Amino acid sequence: MKLSKRQKAFADAYLTNGGNATEAARTAGYSPHNIGANAAKTLKNPKIQAYMKQRLQPIERKADIDVEKAIIHLLDIGMGREITARSSRYDNLEEEMMEDMTVKYSPGPKQQVEALELYLKYKGMLRNSSKELEDQQIAKTTADVRKSNAEADIMEAKAKRETSEDSSNITINIKPIHQDGGDDSAD
């Protein structure tokens, strides 16, 4: 699993920025042109997925976290249930615990909405903006291909129409087309 420097930078940025693929692509130095679609494509790369999984496994083991626990916690936040959190402060110089406390709190509306959005994205029920951007680009490319095919058909029909009826002496008049799709006849 050999990644380029840019791919590794993308994966590391994605893991540290809270899962924002577009921002990770920007941090890794990807071109700003179509960055959302490129970020989505890069994120789907199997080598990058394997790298991120490999990076997360030791952390998940140490924290005793798995997908099921994370989703349950996310849903607890989303539903506004009381959350128990542990906070501790350790002095590395003195090598002693300065403060260790457990607090209970209820998530606010903003936290609830963010948790539910994240859960719905995980379930594939809420589309990510990078995916929407990718879909828009696919639709535009499809439309461009259809337009090019239609223009080619029109040119072929014009060429046939301009062809001389005398089969022994065929003449085809080809007129240049401007960028806007019009021909030179108006000039």
Disulfide bonds with the S-S distance in Angstrom:
none
